[in-house]
Amino acid sequence: MLDVNFEDNFGIIHCSHQTKEIVMSSLTLINEISGNQVILSPIKTTGTIRNIKNVKDLMLNKK
């Protein structure tokens, strides 16, 4: 986990391009964290951390 913000319900996970599909599939199988029901839905993938942080800023500033 590279970045997580529970208040904004947003997180960034860093993985190699070779494992991206495995990680995304695994996230959809998680339905509970510390006794709390959750739904983890991948929204965007990108090749660089800088680009995903820009996307995060744009998405969070729309609120």
Secondary structure, DSSP 8 states (H G I E B T S, - for coil): --EEETTTTEEE----TTTHHHHHHHHHH--EETTEE---------S-HHHHHHHHHHHHHT-
